[in-house]
Amino acid sequence: MIRTRLTSTQLLQLAFVAIFVTLGWNPVDRHTWLIENSLVLVGAAFVWFARHRFYWTPVSWAQVVLFLCLHQVGTHYTYPQVPYDQAFAALTGISIDQTFGWQRNQYDRLVHLFYGLLWALPLREILTRQCALKGAWASLMAWSLVLSTSMLYELMEWLGGSNSSFVGAQGDFWDAQKDMAIAAAGSLVVLICRGHLIREKISWVLGRHNG
């Protein structure tokens, strides 16, 4: 009997499938769930067909899966209705919304922030391995991709504007611009920190060699 051990990437993928099925079994709004997950299904199909040409490292897969899990929570409840404040208050006795004086549900902003934080390096990995970009150019293009894909998602929300649960603007006229800015800021922080860490490693290696 031949036993095959699952890789860390396969375990991450199975974990996401389990979360996808669980949260998609009985969502608050099935129509909104289908719209929100259309890009997930298209992306999954693309990754499957491109798997022999390109495959992320386990670290990048972990970042992508974590973001998708956060997205699934939003699609299950619809983003304007995610009970993050109630859940946090039940655990700690503290209301995040009351503490910061928030009048709207901020879960969508959190996920946009994590889009920038968690997708910057996986996108950079694609650029370095498939497009042979290196250094600052790879980071700049990765940041540009985060910003441009955020813009495309906001345009998709605008086209589907008849469904308020999908758009999730919650009456904020500048919602799209704020969402894009948050994602861009998150990715910029990650890419700058990555560059700083690499420069520190180089300096340490050179200092040790010279010493």
Phi, psi and omega in degrees: 000125183265125178254131178249131179269134178287140176283168179298324178295317179296323177296319177297317180295319178294321178298318179293318178301318179297316179292321179300314181291316182298310182283340179268356184293316181216068182289164180298320181223104184298320181298313178296320179301317180295318179296312183296330183264002179299318179291327177297316181292320177296316179297320179297320178295319179296315180298321180297313182287336181262007189296335180276343180263326182208139176212130181295158171288161179304324180296316178294320177300319179299319179294317180295315181295320178299316178298316181296327177293318176298321178295321181295325175298316179296322181285333179291312183270344201074139188303320181290350184243009180297123186275050181296322182292318178296319181295316180293321179293324178294328181277323188242345185079009182244133175267117179296316182299316179291323180298317183261359178072029181282137179256350181238163175287122187263009185297323180297323178294321178299316182291324175296320176299314181290335173299314178294317182293321189262341182260346184301311183286320174301321177293322177296324179297320177299315182294321181287325185271328184259332183248001177060027175277146182226162170057222185295328179296318178297318180293318179298317180291325177296316177298320179295323178293321176299315182293316183290320178291327174297319178296317179297322178294319178295324176295321177297320176298319181296318179294330177263031187297344180289342180256101185294331179291328179284315182294311175068021181291333178055040176082003181271112182299327183261022184303313183298315181295320178295318180298315179295320180296320180295316179296317180296320180294317179299315180292324180296318179300314181297314183291323177293317179297321178299312179299320180295318179296320179295318178297323178295319179296317180297316179298321180294317179296315180295319179296321179292321180294316181291331180284000000 
